[in-house]
Every structure is written in structure tokens, then in C-alpha cells.
Amino acid sequence: MPTDPEPAAEPAAPTPPEPIQSLVRGLAVVRAFDGEHPRLTLSDAARRSGLSRATARRVLHTLVTEGYAATDGRTFRLTPRILELGFAYLSALGLPAVAQPHLEALSAQVGESTSLAVLDGDQVVYVARVATRRIMSVGITVGTRFPAYATSMGRVLLAGLDDAAVDDVLDGDLVAWTPRTLTDRAALRAEVGRTRERGWAAVEEELERGLRSIAAPVRDTAGGVVAAVNVSTSALDQRDLEREVLAPLLACTAAIGADLERIGR
């Protein structure tokens, strides 16, 4: 009597290719530069990137040759051309161009700074901004990153994740930026849940003393959160911020979402 054929074996998952170590090292050197370290000596670059001096030297001189860095013979700095690497992402994202006129209109309406950010791991990354005045001791520009847990936009973006993903984000180090920074994980989970229910988040002096902000999500056609918009101020108190800014903010995020739907994103 014939027997049934053995079922075909499941094909083995392809083995992911090995990382290109030269690229990994190059990115490590690029990340060694930041707002507090705009210029680095060779020794600084090696130390901050975790590479040997010889490797850091090769990477830095490659960056200089390709126009992504410059040197005065002793220190190195990144050039504006490095922004091409970030703008490639922003251009593909499409959000900044769509959101910018809405941010400008919102800023003009409420008289405060407005921003658009997306979530990258446990950080928010600013991808568009309209500044009316300097509101923090550090400058905020496109590409600036802050911890998601301590910002209104971050809590809005976390509210768009499932509980397991939120737990993953909150599993890292939670540093108190000010005496008012919420760092208790249970309290943060509750705040994310509250944000999810009401559709917006407000943060008062958790990132910097005197700074208050309110944020709301930008949603795609399926209702998923793709970005967040905030209004930040050092002039309005929290009650006035909610009373005077929340409605225009929600109208702004709805308009951005509608534009994204119209262009088919």
C-alpha cells in the first residue's frame, strides 16, 4: 500500500549578511560629533567613537576627502554636506514638506514655537520646526533628539505603540532632566495610557525648567500615529496652554493628516 510522501522541509531562513565594518566605523565617527562636540581632535574622535586612532584617522580623512568634514590641521568638524544623509530620509518621509505650512500657520495663530517629530527607538527626532524664540538652553533644529519619555511629543508617539513596545522603550535609563521629570515607570505607563485615551499630551518643566509643551498625533488613514506636533512655550502657564492652544493644535494635526491622505501616503 503506497504511503503518503513526507512533507517538504521548510526552507531555511537566509543568513543575514555580515555588517560592513568600515561603514559601521564610519558611522561611529560621524555620531561622535554633536552639539556639545562640534569640533574634535583625532584623539577625541577615537575616544568618543570607541575606535583606534589609526581607524579614526582613516575615517576622518575619508570624510574630509568626500566633503563631509573639514579640518584645520588639528581639529575636525562636520560640514553642511553631512545633512544630505539626513535629508535623504526626510525627503523619502514626505512629512516635513507636507507639515511645514501647517506648522507655520499654527505658530502664527498661537504666537509660539511649533515642531513635528517622529519616533526613533526611545527618542523623538525633530523633522520640521518653526521657532518664534529660543525656548531652551540648547538650540532645537531639524535632527535634534530628546528622550521620548520626557517630552509631550514623545508621549504622544509612545501612545501610538502597543503596551509591549512601550515597555521596551521605558526599559532603558530614565534620567531626571529637572526635578519635575517623571521617571517612575509605572507612572509613565499610566501617563501614556491617559494620552492614548484623550488624544494629546502635556508636559510641564520635565525637559527644562520653565518649558511647557502640548502635543497631538498626526495619524495615517488607518488611524496609526506617524508623527506628533507640539507647541512649546515659556510664556504661557499650563492651564492657558491647554485652553488657548489645544484646539488649534488638534486642527493642525488633522489638517496634516488630511493632506497626507490626499497625496496617498
Backbone torsions as a table, in degrees:
resi	resn	phi	psi	omega
1	MET	NA	127.4	-177.0
2	PRO	-65.9	146.4	178.1
3	THR	-104.8	155.0	179.1
4	ASP	-66.9	141.9	179.1
5	PRO	-65.6	149.6	177.2
6	GLU	-64.9	139.7	177.3
7	PRO	-63.4	145.0	-179.9
8	ALA	-64.0	139.5	179.2
9	ALA	-68.2	144.7	177.3
10	GLU	-65.6	134.8	178.3
11	PRO	-63.4	139.6	-179.9
12	ALA	-67.9	140.3	177.8
13	ALA	-63.7	138.1	-179.9
14	PRO	-62.8	140.5	178.3
15	THR	-75.2	125.3	-179.4
16	PRO	-63.2	143.9	-179.9
17	PRO	-66.2	152.9	177.5
18	GLU	-67.5	141.3	176.7
19	PRO	-59.9	148.2	175.9
20	ILE	-80.8	106.2	-171.3
21	GLN	-63.1	-33.5	179.3
22	SER	-64.9	-36.0	177.6
23	LEU	-70.1	-41.8	177.7
24	VAL	-57.1	-44.6	-179.4
25	ARG	-67.2	-39.0	178.7
26	GLY	-62.6	-42.6	178.8
27	LEU	-66.0	-35.7	178.6
28	ALA	-61.8	-39.7	178.8
29	VAL	-68.8	-42.6	178.2
30	VAL	-59.2	-42.4	-179.1
31	ARG	-70.5	-14.9	178.3
32	ALA	-67.4	-24.5	176.9
33	PHE	-84.7	139.2	173.0
34	ASP	-155.1	-171.9	-177.0
35	GLY	-61.3	-31.7	178.9
36	GLU	-87.1	-14.6	-178.8
37	HIS	-132.9	64.9	-178.6
38	PRO	-71.7	-23.1	177.3
39	ARG	-125.5	135.5	-178.6
40	LEU	-132.8	139.3	168.1
41	THR	-77.0	170.8	176.8
42	LEU	-58.7	-43.7	179.5
43	SER	-62.8	-41.9	178.5
44	ASP	-61.2	-46.7	-178.3
45	ALA	-61.8	-40.9	178.7
46	ALA	-64.5	-45.3	-177.5
47	ARG	-65.7	-45.8	-175.6
48	ARG	-72.5	-26.6	179.5
49	SER	-92.0	-12.7	-178.6
50	GLY	76.7	19.8	-178.3
51	LEU	-107.2	165.2	174.0
52	SER	-71.2	159.6	177.9
53	ARG	-60.8	-38.7	-178.3
54	ALA	-64.6	-43.3	179.9
55	THR	-68.0	-44.7	179.0
56	ALA	-60.6	-38.6	178.9
57	ARG	-62.0	-45.0	179.6
58	ARG	-62.2	-42.0	-179.5
59	VAL	-65.4	-46.8	-178.1
60	LEU	-61.9	-43.1	-179.3
61	HIS	-71.2	-28.7	172.7
62	THR	-65.9	-44.1	178.0
63	LEU	-61.3	-40.1	177.8
64	VAL	-64.8	-44.5	-179.5
65	THR	-60.6	-39.1	-177.5
66	GLU	-86.0	-0.5	176.1
67	GLY	86.8	7.9	-179.3
68	TYR	-91.2	-8.1	177.9
69	ALA	-146.6	162.8	176.9
70	ALA	-136.7	158.3	-179.7
71	THR	-141.3	147.8	174.0
72	ASP	-100.7	11.7	-178.5
73	GLY	100.4	-21.7	178.3
74	ARG	-121.0	-43.4	-179.7
75	THR	-117.0	160.3	178.5
76	PHE	-120.5	150.6	174.4
77	ARG	-143.2	151.4	174.3
78	LEU	-75.7	149.9	177.0
79	THR	-102.0	166.0	178.5
80	PRO	-57.4	-20.7	-179.8
81	ARG	-61.7	-23.9	-179.9
82	ILE	-61.5	-23.0	179.2
83	LEU	-64.9	-21.3	177.5
84	GLU	-56.0	-35.9	-177.6
85	LEU	-66.0	-39.1	177.9
86	GLY	-77.5	-37.6	-177.9
87	PHE	-66.3	-26.4	175.5
88	ALA	-60.7	-41.6	176.4
89	TYR	-66.8	-46.7	-177.1
90	LEU	-63.0	-39.1	179.8
91	SER	-64.1	-42.0	178.8
92	ALA	-67.4	-34.8	-179.8
93	LEU	-64.3	-40.8	178.1
94	GLY	80.9	-18.5	-175.7
95	LEU	-63.8	-46.0	-175.5
96	PRO	-57.2	-45.8	-178.8
97	ALA	-63.8	-38.5	179.3
98	VAL	-69.0	-42.1	-172.5
99	ALA	-80.1	-28.6	-170.4
100	GLN	-53.0	-49.7	-179.5
101	PRO	-63.7	-31.3	177.3
102	HIS	-70.3	-38.7	176.1
103	LEU	-63.5	-40.9	179.5
104	GLU	-63.9	-41.6	179.4
105	ALA	-66.5	-41.3	178.9
106	LEU	-64.5	-43.7	179.2
107	SER	-61.4	-42.1	178.5
108	ALA	-64.7	-35.9	-177.9
109	GLN	-70.9	-42.5	-174.3
110	VAL	-101.2	-11.8	177.6
111	GLY	73.0	26.2	-178.7
112	GLU	-135.0	169.3	179.7
113	SER	-73.9	142.8	179.7
114	THR	-129.1	150.9	-178.0
115	SER	-146.5	158.3	172.9
116	LEU	-123.8	134.1	-179.4
117	ALA	-138.9	156.9	173.5
118	VAL	-122.5	164.6	-178.8
119	LEU	-93.8	131.7	174.9
120	ASP	-130.4	97.8	-176.3
121	GLY	67.1	-118.8	179.8
122	ASP	-104.3	17.3	-178.6
123	GLN	-125.8	153.7	167.9
124	VAL	-95.1	143.6	178.4
125	VAL	-121.4	123.0	179.1
126	TYR	-72.8	126.6	179.3
127	VAL	-117.4	-8.7	173.4
128	ALA	-159.1	150.2	-176.0
129	ARG	-160.6	145.8	169.6
130	VAL	-128.0	116.1	-175.8
131	ALA	-107.4	129.2	175.8
132	THR	-94.6	-27.3	178.0
133	ARG	-162.3	164.5	176.3
134	ARG	-78.6	119.4	-174.1
135	ILE	-109.9	-7.0	178.9
136	MET	-129.3	160.8	178.4
137	SER	-68.3	-24.8	173.4
138	VAL	-103.6	143.9	179.2
139	GLY	-71.7	141.3	177.4
140	ILE	-108.4	122.7	178.2
141	THR	-136.4	174.5	173.2
142	VAL	-58.1	128.4	-176.9
143	GLY	102.0	-15.2	177.8
144	THR	-61.8	142.3	-179.9
145	ARG	-122.7	142.2	172.6
146	PHE	-138.4	156.9	178.1
147	PRO	-65.9	134.5	-175.2
148	ALA	-61.6	-37.4	-173.1
149	TYR	-65.4	-23.9	-173.6
150	ALA	-101.1	7.4	-175.9
151	THR	-126.7	152.7	178.9
152	SER	-66.8	-41.1	178.1
153	MET	-65.0	-38.2	178.7
154	GLY	-61.8	-41.9	-179.5
155	ARG	-68.8	-34.3	174.8
156	VAL	-64.3	-44.0	-179.1
157	LEU	-68.8	-37.8	176.1
158	LEU	-64.9	-35.1	179.3
159	ALA	-64.1	-20.4	177.4
160	GLY	-82.8	-5.0	178.7
161	LEU	-95.8	165.6	172.6
162	ASP	-79.8	169.1	-173.9
163	ASP	-61.0	-37.4	-179.0
164	ALA	-64.4	-41.2	179.3
165	ALA	-67.4	-37.2	176.2
166	VAL	-62.1	-43.4	178.7
167	ASP	-60.5	-38.7	178.7
168	ASP	-61.7	-42.3	-179.9
169	VAL	-66.0	-42.5	-176.2
170	LEU	-79.1	-1.0	-178.4
171	ASP	-78.3	-13.8	-179.4
172	GLY	-82.3	-171.8	178.9
173	ASP	-70.2	131.0	179.0
174	LEU	-111.8	99.5	-174.6
175	VAL	-89.1	139.0	175.9
176	ALA	-83.2	106.5	179.6
177	TRP	-73.9	-30.8	175.8
178	THR	-141.1	171.7	176.3
179	PRO	-61.7	-16.4	-177.7
180	ARG	-98.9	-0.8	-179.4
181	THR	-64.2	128.1	177.6
182	LEU	-80.3	117.3	-179.0
183	THR	-122.2	-5.6	177.2
184	ASP	-73.0	122.7	-173.5
185	ARG	-62.5	-41.7	179.6
186	ALA	-63.6	-41.7	178.9
187	ALA	-66.7	-37.3	178.0
188	LEU	-67.0	-41.4	176.7
189	ARG	-59.7	-41.6	178.7
190	ALA	-64.1	-39.6	179.7
191	GLU	-67.3	-38.6	175.8
192	VAL	-63.4	-41.1	177.5
193	GLY	-63.4	-40.0	177.6
194	ARG	-64.2	-41.6	177.3
195	THR	-61.0	-41.9	179.2
196	ARG	-60.6	-38.1	-177.3
197	GLU	-73.7	-43.6	-173.7
198	ARG	-93.4	-16.5	174.4
199	GLY	87.2	14.2	176.2
200	TRP	-162.3	164.4	-179.3
201	ALA	-136.8	147.2	175.5
202	ALA	-130.0	138.3	-179.4
203	VAL	-130.4	133.3	-177.7
204	GLU	-121.5	112.1	173.6
205	GLU	55.2	35.2	177.4
206	GLU	-96.0	-23.2	178.6
207	LEU	-98.4	-36.1	177.2
208	GLU	-156.4	144.6	178.6
209	ARG	-57.0	134.7	177.2
210	GLY	84.6	-7.5	-177.1
211	LEU	-98.7	129.0	176.6
212	ARG	-126.3	149.2	179.2
213	SER	-151.6	157.9	177.3
214	ILE	-137.8	139.9	-173.1
215	ALA	-140.2	155.6	177.4
216	ALA	-142.4	156.7	-175.8
217	PRO	-84.3	150.4	165.4
218	VAL	-100.2	126.0	-174.0
219	ARG	-112.7	151.6	174.7
220	ASP	-87.9	-176.5	-175.6
221	THR	-64.4	-23.1	179.0
222	ALA	-89.5	0.0	-179.4
223	GLY	90.5	0.6	179.1
224	GLY	-74.4	150.4	179.9
225	VAL	-85.6	119.6	-178.9
226	VAL	-107.9	-17.5	-179.0
227	ALA	-166.6	176.4	176.3
228	ALA	-138.6	148.3	176.0
229	VAL	-118.3	138.5	175.2
230	ASN	-130.3	163.7	168.2
231	VAL	-121.2	125.8	-178.8
232	SER	-116.6	145.7	-176.7
233	THR	-153.1	153.4	168.5
234	SER	-118.6	5.3	-176.2
235	ALA	-102.4	-45.3	-177.6
236	LEU	-84.1	146.3	171.5
237	ASP	-83.0	172.4	-172.1
238	GLN	-62.8	-38.2	-179.2
239	ARG	-66.1	-43.9	177.6
240	ASP	-65.9	-35.3	178.7
241	LEU	-60.6	-44.9	179.8
242	GLU	-70.1	-39.4	-176.5
243	ARG	-71.8	-38.6	-172.3
244	GLU	-98.7	-23.1	-170.2
245	VAL	-111.0	-28.2	-172.9
246	LEU	-57.7	-49.3	-177.0
247	ALA	-61.8	-48.9	176.2
248	PRO	-60.9	-35.5	178.9
249	LEU	-63.3	-46.9	179.6
250	LEU	-63.6	-37.4	177.0
251	ALA	-64.9	-38.0	179.1
252	CYS	-64.1	-48.4	-178.5
253	THR	-65.8	-34.8	176.7
254	ALA	-65.4	-39.1	179.5
255	ALA	-67.0	-39.2	177.0
256	ILE	-64.1	-44.4	178.1
257	GLY	-60.5	-39.8	179.0
258	ALA	-65.4	-39.3	178.1
259	ASP	-65.8	-40.9	178.0
260	LEU	-62.0	-38.4	178.7
261	GLU	-65.8	-39.8	-177.6
262	ARG	-65.2	-34.8	-179.1
263	ILE	-89.9	3.1	170.8
264	GLY	83.8	20.3	178.8
265	ARG	-83.4	NA	NA
